[in-house]
């Protein structure tokens, strides 16, 4: 049996109970179990103050659990971490994007396409017709609009319940 160091909280508890001096081995073991039980209850109470816990129930019958598990796996997270991050993302009105580098790459490509169009067709070129210039301007405007729409969609998702009901 492991010795309890003098001055430890367990030692103080056992002395206060009086089992160290007058108790049998069985009474000491029972007192230790009681100490650990009380310690764990107090520990959990302190932890709940620091990190509150909530229980949610996901139905396997309705497919809620499987849907959540697939989504968490797609984001390379545990289900608990996914629920936490998804909730915080919803509150902050952002998305949980599986690969932020991929989103940045898409935005970068759109910017490169816009630069390419601007390089190919400098404004009011001497030998280009107005019609050609209008086409380039339309392409330029569409790429700029795509950049804005993409950035808005990824960074500011619609609020829950405000989705279009066209389906």
GIJO-V406054 format. One record per residue. N is the residue number from 0. RES is the residue in three letters. BURIAL is 1 if it has 16 or more other C-alpha atoms within 10 Angstrom, else 0. Layout:
# GIJO-V406054
N	RES	BURIAL
N	RES	BURIAL
This chain:
# GIJO-V406054
0	UNK	0
1	UNK	0
2	UNK	0
3	UNK	0
4	UNK	0
5	UNK	0
6	UNK	0
7	UNK	0
8	UNK	0
9	UNK	1
10	UNK	1
11	UNK	0
12	UNK	1
13	UNK	1
14	UNK	0
15	UNK	0
16	UNK	0
17	UNK	0
18	UNK	1
19	UNK	1
20	UNK	0
21	UNK	0
22	UNK	0
23	UNK	0
24	UNK	0
25	UNK	0
26	UNK	0
27	UNK	1
28	UNK	0
29	UNK	0
30	UNK	1
31	UNK	1
32	UNK	0
33	UNK	0
34	UNK	1
35	UNK	0
36	UNK	0
37	UNK	0
38	UNK	0
39	UNK	0
40	UNK	0
41	UNK	0
42	UNK	0
43	UNK	0
44	UNK	0
45	UNK	0
46	UNK	0
47	UNK	0
48	UNK	0
49	UNK	0
50	UNK	0
51	UNK	0
52	UNK	0
53	UNK	0
54	UNK	0
55	UNK	0
56	UNK	0
57	UNK	0
58	UNK	0
59	UNK	0
60	UNK	0
61	UNK	0
62	UNK	0
63	UNK	0
64	UNK	0
65	UNK	0
66	UNK	0
67	UNK	1
68	UNK	1
69	UNK	0
70	UNK	1
71	UNK	1
72	UNK	0
73	UNK	0
74	UNK	1
75	UNK	0
76	UNK	0
77	UNK	0
78	UNK	1
79	UNK	0
80	UNK	0
81	UNK	1
82	UNK	1
83	UNK	0
84	UNK	0
85	UNK	1
86	UNK	0
87	UNK	0
88	UNK	0
89	UNK	1
90	UNK	0
91	UNK	0
92	UNK	1
93	UNK	1
94	UNK	1
95	UNK	1
96	UNK	0
97	UNK	0
98	UNK	0
99	UNK	0
100	UNK	0
101	UNK	0
102	UNK	0
103	UNK	0
104	UNK	0
105	UNK	0
106	UNK	1
107	UNK	0
108	UNK	0
109	UNK	1
110	UNK	0
111	UNK	0
112	UNK	1
113	UNK	1
114	UNK	0
115	UNK	0
116	UNK	0
117	UNK	0
118	UNK	0
119	UNK	0
120	UNK	1
121	UNK	0
122	UNK	0
123	UNK	0
124	UNK	0
125	UNK	0
126	UNK	0
127	UNK	0
128	UNK	0
129	UNK	0
130	UNK	0
131	UNK	0
132	UNK	1
133	UNK	0
134	UNK	0
135	UNK	1
136	UNK	1
137	UNK	0
138	UNK	1
139	UNK	1
140	UNK	0
141	UNK	0
142	UNK	1
143	UNK	1
144	UNK	0
145	UNK	0
146	UNK	1
147	UNK	0
148	UNK	0
149	UNK	1
150	UNK	0
151	UNK	0
152	UNK	0
153	UNK	1
154	UNK	0
155	UNK	0
156	UNK	0
157	UNK	1
158	UNK	0
159	UNK	0
160	UNK	0
161	UNK	0
162	UNK	0
163	UNK	0
164	UNK	0
165	UNK	0
166	UNK	0
